[in-house]
Amino acid sequence: MSLNDETLQELKNELLDELVKEEPSKALLSERLSEIRSADIGEVLEELIEDDEELPAALSVLDILSTERAANVLGYLPGESQLEVVGELSDTQVLKLLGEMGSDERADLFNLLDEDRREALLRRMAHQEREDLKRLSSYEEGTAGAIMTSDYVAIASGMTVSQAMMRVRQTAPDAETVYQLYVLDSEGQLIGTMSLRQLMVARPGALVDDIMIKDVIHTPVDEEQEEVARIVARYDLLALPVVDADGRMVGIVTHDDAMDVAESEATEDIHKGMSIGQLEDGVSRVPLWSLYRKRVFWLVLLVFANLFSGAGIAYFEDTIAAQVALVFFLPLLIGSGGNAGAQAATLMVRGMATGDVGVKDWSKMLGRELLVAGSLGLTMALAVAPIGVMRGGEAVGMIVALSMVTIVIFGSIMGMCLPFLLERFKVDPATASAPLVTTLIDATGVLIYFSIATAILADVSM
């Protein structure tokens, strides 16, 4: 049932109100749960789990739901919440839930458990299920193997269309997606793919080898998850097959999992862009100490970096004393340079993240940025020069205008080049953050501004 946001929130509130009662009505809860999607039930449970006293209420919801739906809801919970729930369940209950979860979600949850619990669960699993789980949970975090699922529909080479349709019917109930089918040879190597529609419209006696697409887009199992998400987005794939070093197919990364990776990577880049370390959880759930720890290092470091700005101002005390009006424009000029630099850095970092820009494009981007920054600097200089004339005369107007053009160009070039420089030294370009760029430009902007002022005022006084 599709609900609008207002109605959905009312149902959530009603569900929460009922759950926190001493004796909640199971009939009412069952009725309300049937009206809410699994993802929204997961959101309600997360609110309850955050309050340790309400954990029993969250567990009662899972008891009311069918095992299949309870496993689905559990998959929507963040890792820490999953651990709290599983910690209150018996091994038998956990095994039932794991059996109904997708293979990728099952592996993620399994990796969160302590070693003793994992060993206890593995001993009670069927051999094939145990080996599949051990294999999926062994892949390095952040790779294609760690986010793939082994629940896909595979068709043997040499099958007819009618045989392939029978195979689809047999494996569809457990598959993550049935819209894309994969053709494997006798050694399990990926040799082709086809859509379910292609299979359905083909002649029953035709061979799948004759109608399959042989040029299959795939990725190695150790490929970085960010690159996997980029491939899925670039080619608009429903799923991306994953192969091992010998070309054998080991799983698929579905479109929804790729979207989750893209969101996670974008969030990480945004945090880095503001000099914040990677958070283990959402900002509303991460501990206060962790928030402090992730933010304090760069802030303290940049405090000391800003001392160079103060040293620059102290060095030009005589120039400032000769024309006090110059102080009025200092925040405006260095702020404009910092803003321009932050814009340039953001554009380059995002261009690198999407693959639109690479290190080889540095010279091309430098030329483009010079033209754009020069135009921006001239426009801003024309806007601020009249104010400089009014505040301190023609000399100050000229100083402010020249400083604006120079600082904006310098800031833009610095902001554009810094991501390329970091990439060259194998450092994440997202580290070329707005605070870092603006701090560097603050210090250099002070030197540029007062150097120009000193030169022009010296000429005027002669």
C-alpha positions as CSV (number, residue, x, y, z in Angstrom):
1,M,0.0,0.0,0.0
2,S,1.4,3.4,-1.0
3,L,0.9,6.1,1.6
4,N,1.6,9.8,1.5
5,D,4.1,11.2,4.1
6,E,1.4,12.6,6.4
7,T,-0.6,9.4,6.6
8,L,2.6,7.3,7.0
9,Q,3.8,9.4,9.9
10,E,0.4,9.1,11.6
11,L,0.7,5.3,11.3
12,K,4.2,5.3,12.6
13,N,3.2,7.4,15.6
14,E,0.2,5.2,16.3
15,L,2.5,2.1,16.1
16,L,5.0,3.7,18.5
17,D,2.3,4.7,20.9
18,E,1.0,1.2,21.0
19,L,4.4,-0.5,21.3
20,V,5.4,1.5,24.4
21,K,2.3,0.5,26.3
22,E,2.6,-2.1,29.1
23,E,0.3,-4.5,27.3
24,P,0.2,-3.6,23.6
25,S,-2.6,-5.1,21.4
26,K,-1.1,-7.7,19.1
27,A,-4.2,-7.6,16.9
28,L,-3.9,-3.8,16.4
29,L,-0.1,-4.0,15.9
30,S,-0.5,-6.7,13.3
31,E,-3.1,-4.6,11.5
32,R,-0.9,-1.5,11.5
33,L,2.2,-3.4,10.5
34,S,0.4,-4.8,7.4
35,E,-0.2,-1.2,6.3
36,I,3.5,-0.1,6.5
37,R,6.3,-1.0,4.3
38,S,9.3,-2.9,5.7
39,A,11.7,0.1,5.3
40,D,9.3,2.3,7.4
41,I,8.9,-0.4,10.1
42,G,12.7,-0.5,10.3
43,E,12.7,3.3,10.9
44,V,10.2,2.8,13.8
45,L,12.3,-0.1,15.3
46,E,15.4,2.1,15.0
47,E,13.8,4.7,17.2
48,L,12.9,2.1,19.8
49,I,16.3,0.5,19.8
50,E,18.0,3.8,20.4
51,D,16.2,3.8,23.7
52,D,17.5,0.7,25.5
53,E,14.4,0.5,27.6
54,E,12.2,0.0,24.5
55,L,14.3,-2.8,23.0
56,P,11.7,-5.4,24.1
57,A,9.1,-3.5,22.2
58,A,11.2,-3.7,19.0
59,L,11.6,-7.4,19.5
60,S,7.9,-7.9,19.9
61,V,7.4,-6.4,16.5
62,L,9.7,-9.0,14.9
63,D,7.8,-11.7,16.7
64,I,4.5,-10.5,15.2
65,L,5.9,-10.4,11.7
66,S,6.5,-13.4,9.5
67,T,10.1,-14.7,9.4
68,E,10.5,-13.5,5.8
69,R,9.3,-10.0,6.6
70,A,11.2,-9.8,9.9
71,A,14.4,-10.6,8.0
72,N,13.5,-7.9,5.4
73,V,12.9,-5.3,8.2
74,L,16.2,-6.3,9.9
75,G,18.1,-5.6,6.7
76,Y,17.0,-2.0,6.8
77,L,18.4,-1.4,10.3
78,P,22.0,0.0,10.7
79,G,24.7,-2.4,11.9
80,E,24.6,-1.4,15.6
81,S,20.9,-1.8,15.8
82,Q,21.1,-5.2,14.1
83,L,23.6,-6.3,16.7
84,E,21.4,-5.2,19.5
85,V,18.5,-7.2,18.1
86,V,20.5,-10.3,17.3
87,G,22.1,-10.2,20.8
88,E,18.7,-10.8,22.3
89,L,17.8,-13.7,20.0
90,S,18.7,-17.4,20.3
91,D,20.9,-19.1,17.6
92,T,17.8,-20.8,16.3
93,Q,16.0,-17.5,15.8
94,V,19.0,-15.9,14.2
95,L,19.5,-18.8,11.8
96,K,15.9,-18.5,10.6
97,L,16.3,-14.8,10.0
98,L,19.6,-15.4,8.2
99,G,18.0,-18.0,6.0
100,E,15.4,-15.4,4.8
101,M,17.9,-12.6,4.2
102,G,19.6,-11.8,0.9
103,S,23.1,-13.3,0.7
104,D,24.8,-9.9,0.7
105,E,22.8,-8.7,3.8
106,R,23.4,-12.1,5.5
107,A,27.2,-11.7,5.0
108,D,27.1,-8.1,6.3
109,L,25.3,-9.1,9.5
110,F,27.5,-12.2,9.9
111,N,30.6,-10.0,9.8
112,L,29.3,-7.9,12.6
113,L,29.0,-10.8,15.0
114,D,31.8,-11.8,17.4
115,E,33.8,-14.9,16.5
116,D,32.2,-17.2,19.0
117,R,28.7,-16.4,17.8
118,R,29.8,-16.9,14.1
119,E,31.3,-20.3,14.8
120,A,28.2,-21.4,16.7
121,L,25.9,-20.4,13.8
122,L,28.2,-21.9,11.1
123,R,28.1,-25.3,12.9
124,R,24.3,-25.4,12.6
125,M,24.1,-24.4,8.9
126,A,23.8,-26.7,5.9
127,H,27.2,-27.2,4.1
128,Q,26.3,-25.3,0.9
129,E,24.8,-22.4,2.9
130,R,27.8,-22.3,5.2
131,E,30.4,-22.3,2.4
132,D,28.5,-19.5,0.6
133,L,28.4,-17.4,3.7
134,K,32.0,-17.9,4.5
135,R,33.0,-17.0,1.0
136,L,30.9,-13.8,0.8
137,S,32.0,-12.7,4.3
138,S,35.7,-13.2,3.4
139,Y,35.9,-10.4,0.8
140,E,37.7,-7.2,1.7
141,E,35.4,-4.3,2.8
142,G,34.9,-1.7,0.1
143,T,35.3,-4.1,-2.8
144,A,32.8,-5.6,-5.3
145,G,32.9,-8.9,-3.4
146,A,31.8,-7.3,-0.2
147,I,28.6,-5.8,-1.7
148,M,27.6,-8.5,-4.2
149,T,25.0,-11.2,-3.8
150,S,25.2,-14.8,-4.9
151,D,21.4,-15.0,-5.5
152,Y,21.2,-14.7,-9.3
153,V,19.8,-16.7,-12.1
154,A,22.4,-18.7,-14.1
155,I,21.7,-20.6,-17.3
156,A,24.0,-23.3,-18.6
157,S,25.5,-22.9,-22.1
158,G,23.9,-25.2,-24.6
159,M,20.4,-25.0,-23.0
160,T,17.4,-24.3,-25.2
161,V,15.0,-21.5,-24.5
162,S,12.4,-23.8,-23.0
163,Q,15.1,-25.4,-20.7
164,A,16.2,-22.0,-19.7
165,M,12.7,-20.9,-18.8
166,M,12.4,-24.0,-16.6
167,R,15.6,-23.0,-14.9
168,V,14.3,-19.5,-14.3
169,R,11.2,-20.9,-12.7
170,Q,13.3,-23.1,-10.4
171,T,15.7,-20.4,-9.2
172,A,13.5,-17.2,-9.4
173,P,12.1,-17.5,-5.8
174,D,15.5,-17.1,-4.2
175,A,17.1,-14.7,-6.8
176,E,17.8,-11.1,-6.1
177,T,16.6,-10.2,-9.6
178,V,15.2,-12.3,-12.5
179,Y,15.2,-9.6,-15.1
180,Q,18.8,-10.2,-16.1
181,L,20.1,-13.8,-16.8
182,Y,23.7,-15.0,-17.1
183,V,25.0,-17.8,-19.3
184,L,27.8,-19.8,-17.9
185,D,30.0,-22.5,-19.4
186,S,30.8,-25.9,-17.9
187,E,33.5,-24.3,-15.7
188,G,31.3,-21.6,-14.4
189,Q,32.8,-18.9,-16.6
190,L,30.6,-16.0,-17.7
191,I,30.2,-16.1,-21.5
192,G,27.0,-14.2,-22.1
193,T,23.9,-12.5,-20.7
194,M,20.3,-11.8,-21.7
195,S,17.2,-10.1,-20.4
196,L,14.2,-12.1,-19.3
197,R,12.2,-10.4,-22.1
198,Q,14.7,-11.7,-24.7
199,L,14.2,-15.2,-23.4
200,M,10.4,-14.9,-23.3
201,V,10.0,-13.8,-26.9
202,A,12.5,-16.3,-28.4
203,R,11.5,-19.6,-30.0
204,P,11.3,-22.4,-27.4
205,G,13.7,-24.6,-29.4
206,A,16.3,-21.9,-30.0
207,L,19.7,-22.2,-28.2
208,V,20.5,-19.5,-25.6
209,D,24.0,-19.3,-27.0
210,D,22.5,-18.0,-30.3
211,I,20.5,-15.2,-28.7
212,M,22.6,-14.1,-25.7
213,I,24.8,-11.0,-25.7
214,K,28.4,-12.1,-25.7
215,D,30.0,-8.7,-24.9
216,V,29.2,-8.7,-21.2
217,I,30.1,-5.8,-18.9
218,H,31.5,-7.2,-15.7
219,T,33.9,-6.4,-12.9
220,P,36.5,-8.3,-10.9
221,V,35.7,-9.3,-7.4
222,D,38.4,-7.1,-5.9
223,E,37.3,-3.9,-7.8
224,E,36.7,-0.9,-5.5
225,Q,33.0,-0.4,-4.7
226,E,33.1,3.2,-5.9
227,E,34.2,2.1,-9.4
228,V,31.4,-0.6,-9.3
229,A,28.8,2.0,-8.6
230,R,30.2,4.2,-11.4
231,I,30.0,1.4,-13.9
232,V,26.4,0.6,-13.0
233,A,25.4,4.2,-13.4
234,R,27.4,4.7,-16.6
235,Y,25.8,1.8,-18.4
236,D,22.4,2.0,-16.7
237,L,22.6,-1.6,-15.6
238,L,20.0,-3.5,-13.5
239,A,22.9,-5.6,-12.1
240,L,26.6,-6.0,-12.7
241,P,28.1,-9.5,-12.8
242,V,31.2,-10.1,-10.7
243,V,33.9,-12.6,-11.7
244,D,37.0,-14.0,-10.0
245,A,40.5,-14.1,-11.3
246,D,39.7,-17.1,-13.5
247,G,36.6,-15.5,-15.1
248,R,34.2,-17.6,-13.1
249,M,31.0,-15.8,-12.1
250,V,30.7,-15.4,-8.3
251,G,27.9,-12.9,-7.9
252,I,26.1,-9.7,-9.0
253,V,25.9,-6.2,-7.6
254,T,22.4,-4.9,-8.0
255,H,21.3,-1.4,-8.9
256,D,20.0,-0.6,-5.5
257,D,23.2,-1.8,-3.8
258,A,25.2,0.4,-6.2
259,M,23.0,3.4,-5.3
260,D,23.7,2.8,-1.6
261,V,27.4,2.8,-2.4
262,A,27.1,6.0,-4.4
263,E,25.3,7.7,-1.5
264,S,27.8,6.4,1.0
265,E,30.8,7.6,-1.1
266,A,29.2,11.0,-1.7
267,T,28.6,11.4,2.0
268,E,32.2,10.5,2.8
269,D,33.5,13.0,0.2
270,I,31.2,15.8,1.6
271,H,32.6,15.1,5.1
272,K,36.2,15.1,3.9
273,G,35.4,18.3,1.9
274,M,34.6,20.0,5.2
275,S,37.6,18.4,7.1
276,I,35.5,15.9,9.0
277,G,36.7,12.3,9.4
278,Q,34.5,9.4,8.3
279,L,31.6,8.8,10.7
280,E,30.8,5.3,11.6
281,D,27.0,6.0,11.6
282,G,24.5,8.8,10.8
283,V,25.2,12.2,12.3
284,S,22.1,11.9,14.6
285,R,23.3,8.5,16.0
286,V,27.1,8.9,16.2
287,P,28.4,9.4,19.8
288,L,29.2,13.0,20.8
289,W,32.8,12.1,21.6
290,S,33.2,10.6,18.1
291,L,31.8,13.8,16.5
292,Y,34.3,15.9,18.5
293,R,37.2,13.6,17.6
294,K,36.4,13.6,13.9
295,R,36.2,17.4,13.7
296,V,38.8,18.7,16.2
297,F,42.1,17.7,14.4
298,W,41.7,19.8,11.3
299,L,40.1,22.7,13.2
300,V,43.1,23.0,15.6
301,L,45.5,22.6,12.7
302,L,43.8,25.3,10.7
303,V,43.9,27.6,13.8
304,F,47.7,27.5,13.7
305,A,47.7,27.9,9.9
306,N,45.7,31.1,10.3
307,L,48.6,32.5,12.4
308,F,50.3,33.2,9.1
309,S,47.6,35.6,8.2
310,G,48.2,37.5,11.5
311,A,51.9,37.5,10.9
312,G,51.3,39.0,7.4
313,I,49.2,41.8,8.8
314,A,51.8,42.5,11.5
315,Y,54.5,42.7,8.8
316,F,52.6,45.4,6.9
317,E,51.7,47.6,10.0
318,D,53.3,50.7,8.4
319,T,51.2,50.3,5.2
320,I,48.1,50.0,7.3
321,A,49.0,53.0,9.4
322,A,49.5,55.1,6.3
323,Q,46.1,54.2,4.9
324,V,43.7,52.8,7.6
325,A,40.9,52.4,5.0
326,L,42.7,49.3,3.7
327,V,41.6,47.3,6.8
328,F,37.9,47.8,5.7
329,F,38.5,45.7,2.6
330,L,40.6,43.0,4.0
331,P,37.8,40.5,5.0
332,L,36.0,41.2,1.7
333,L,39.1,40.4,-0.4
334,I,40.4,37.3,1.3
335,G,36.8,36.0,1.7
336,S,36.2,36.4,-2.1
337,G,39.5,34.6,-2.8
338,G,38.5,31.8,-0.4
339,N,35.0,31.4,-1.9
340,A,36.4,31.3,-5.5
341,G,39.0,28.7,-4.4
342,A,36.5,26.6,-2.6
343,Q,34.2,26.6,-5.7
344,A,37.1,25.6,-8.0
345,A,38.2,22.8,-5.6
346,T,34.7,21.5,-5.3
347,L,34.2,21.3,-9.1
348,M,37.5,19.5,-9.5
349,V,36.9,17.0,-6.7
350,R,33.5,16.2,-8.0
351,G,34.7,15.9,-11.5
352,M,37.4,13.4,-10.4
353,A,34.9,11.4,-8.4
354,T,32.6,11.0,-11.4
355,G,35.4,10.3,-13.8
356,D,34.8,13.4,-15.8
357,V,38.2,14.8,-15.0
358,G,41.6,13.0,-14.6
359,V,45.2,14.0,-13.9
360,K,45.8,14.0,-17.6
361,D,43.3,16.9,-18.0
362,W,45.3,19.2,-15.7
363,S,46.7,21.6,-18.4
364,K,43.3,21.8,-20.1
365,M,41.5,22.6,-16.9
366,L,44.2,25.1,-15.9
367,G,43.6,27.1,-19.1
368,R,39.8,27.1,-18.6
369,E,40.1,28.1,-15.0
370,L,42.4,31.0,-15.8
371,L,39.8,32.4,-18.2
372,V,36.9,31.9,-15.9
373,A,38.8,33.2,-12.8
374,G,40.0,36.2,-14.7
375,S,36.5,37.1,-15.8
376,L,35.2,36.6,-12.2
377,G,37.9,38.7,-10.7
378,L,37.3,41.6,-13.2
379,T,33.6,41.5,-12.5
380,M,34.1,41.6,-8.8
381,A,36.7,44.3,-9.1
382,L,34.4,46.5,-11.0
383,A,31.7,46.0,-8.3
384,V,34.0,46.9,-5.4
385,A,36.3,49.5,-6.9
386,P,33.7,52.4,-6.5
387,I,33.4,51.6,-2.8
388,G,37.2,51.8,-2.5
389,V,37.2,55.2,-4.1
390,M,34.6,56.5,-1.8
391,R,36.3,55.1,1.3
392,G,39.9,56.1,0.6
393,G,40.3,57.8,-2.8
394,E,41.5,56.7,-6.2
395,A,44.6,55.0,-4.8
396,V,42.6,52.8,-2.5
397,G,40.1,52.0,-5.3
398,M,43.0,50.9,-7.5
399,I,44.5,48.8,-4.8
400,V,41.2,47.1,-4.0
401,A,40.5,46.4,-7.7
402,L,43.9,45.0,-8.5
403,S,43.9,42.9,-5.3
404,M,40.5,41.5,-6.1
405,V,41.5,40.3,-9.6
406,T,44.8,38.9,-8.3
407,I,43.4,37.1,-5.2
408,V,40.4,35.6,-7.1
409,I,42.7,34.3,-9.9
410,F,45.2,33.0,-7.4
411,G,42.5,31.4,-5.2
412,S,40.8,29.7,-8.1
413,I,44.0,28.3,-9.5
414,M,45.0,27.0,-6.0
415,G,41.6,25.5,-5.5
416,M,41.7,23.8,-8.9
417,C,45.3,22.5,-8.7
418,L,45.2,21.2,-5.1
419,P,43.0,18.1,-5.9
420,F,45.3,17.2,-8.9
421,L,48.4,17.5,-6.6
422,L,46.8,15.3,-4.0
423,E,45.7,12.8,-6.6
424,R,49.3,12.7,-7.9
425,F,50.6,11.8,-4.5
426,K,47.9,9.1,-4.0
427,V,45.9,11.2,-1.5
428,D,42.1,11.4,-1.7
429,P,41.3,14.6,-3.6
430,A,38.4,15.2,-1.3
431,T,40.9,16.3,1.3
432,A,41.3,19.5,-0.8
433,S,38.5,20.8,1.5
434,A,36.9,24.2,1.7
435,P,38.5,24.9,5.1
436,L,41.9,23.9,3.9
437,V,41.7,26.0,0.6
438,T,40.2,29.0,2.4
439,T,42.9,29.0,5.1
440,L,45.7,28.8,2.5
441,I,44.1,31.6,0.5
442,D,43.6,33.7,3.7
443,A,47.3,33.8,4.4
444,T,48.4,34.4,0.8
445,G,45.6,36.9,0.2
446,V,46.9,39.1,3.0
447,L,50.4,39.1,1.4
448,I,49.0,39.8,-2.0
449,Y,46.7,42.6,-0.8
450,F,49.2,44.5,1.3
451,S,52.1,44.0,-1.2
452,I,50.0,45.7,-3.9
453,A,49.0,48.4,-1.4
454,T,52.6,49.0,-0.4
455,A,53.8,49.3,-4.0
456,I,50.9,51.6,-5.1
457,L,51.1,53.9,-2.0
458,A,54.9,54.2,-2.4
459,D,54.4,55.4,-6.0
460,V,51.7,57.8,-5.0
461,S,53.9,59.4,-2.3
462,M,56.8,59.9,-4.6
